[in-house]
Amino acid sequence: MVTVLEVGPRLADFQLLAQNANGLQLLIDVSNLLVQCYVTKLTDKSACYLPIVRGVMVGGSGAVSGGYFCRELPYDFDPVATPDWGCSYVRDRFRAIEKDLDFDGPAQDNTGFLLVQLTREIAGVIEIFPAATQCVEFLCIVNLNDVGDYTCFQLSERFHSTLLTVCAPVPLPSMLITTLRRLNLTLLAQKWELLLLFSDAIAAAVNPVGLDGSIALVAD
């Protein structure tokens, strides 16, 4: 059994659902209930501060923006040599959750529950970027999820539209919201962790607090 603690609210309120249903609307207004604005320091050297917007409801910022999924490359993982984080290990699990609506090749499993597709329309100021890349003769990657044997240098001279989980034009549920259908997963929304208890180097329990008071959760 898995229990997920989420600081943000569930998408149960009809106002939250309505705001999250339009994939063409950027949910970045400070008055929007789905997001919260923070001020972050980008660098210590020049002390540059900028505002950022993050999602506050279940699913996090991915649920606000619609989310996107990009294919990793072997050199992103293999040099680290971390157990269970090799390229082949990660790729198989990536393919297991995704269903690509544009391509159906060996790089795609297309049996997953997260639908992704390419942006069909590029308008306004966003048109400037792909136009500029073509002016300097950058090549378009046809299928970002199957880049073949491109090297890092070759990919640095190519461009591609982002794969989105926004389809016609409704944002699909984020991975967390979709995963809640599983019987072995419980979500506790609007909970803040106050105390973590460790057994040696392993977290054994947590004491979160919410609108209804504090609770104790113990790991198996």
SULZI-V381391 format. One line per field, one symbol per residue. phi: phi as a letter, one per 20 degrees, with the letter a starting at -180 (. if undefined). psi: psi as a letter, one per 20 degrees, with the letter a starting at -180 (. if undefined). burial: + if it has 16 or more other ideal C-beta (glycine too) atoms within 10 Angstrom, else -. A space follows every 50 residues. Layout:
phi = ???
psi = ???
burial = ???
//
This chain:
phi = .cddecffefeefffffffeedfedeedffeffeccecdcefcefdledb fcdcfdegomffffenmbccffdgffdffflegmcfgfffffffffddce edcbcfedelcfdeecbffecccmfffffffffffemfeeefcfebemdg egffffdccafffdedcldeffgfgffffffffeccddelcdfdbddddl ddfdabdeccfdoecccdff
psi = qppppphrrrlhphgggghiioiipomjqhipiirppqpqogqhgilppq qqpqqirpibhhhgihrqpqprqgihghhhlppjkrghggghhghhiqop ihqmahiphkjaiopqrqphporbhhhhghghhhhjkqqpogohjmjckp rhgghikrrqqppqkoomlppqqrggghiiiphjpppoqlppphpppqod jpphrqnqqahjaqrpppq.
burial = ----+++++++----+--++--+---+----+-++--------------- --+-+++++++++++++-+-+-+---+-------------+--++-++++ --+---+++--+-+++++--------------+-------+-+++-+--- ---------++-++++----+++++++++-------+-+++--------- -----+-+------------
//
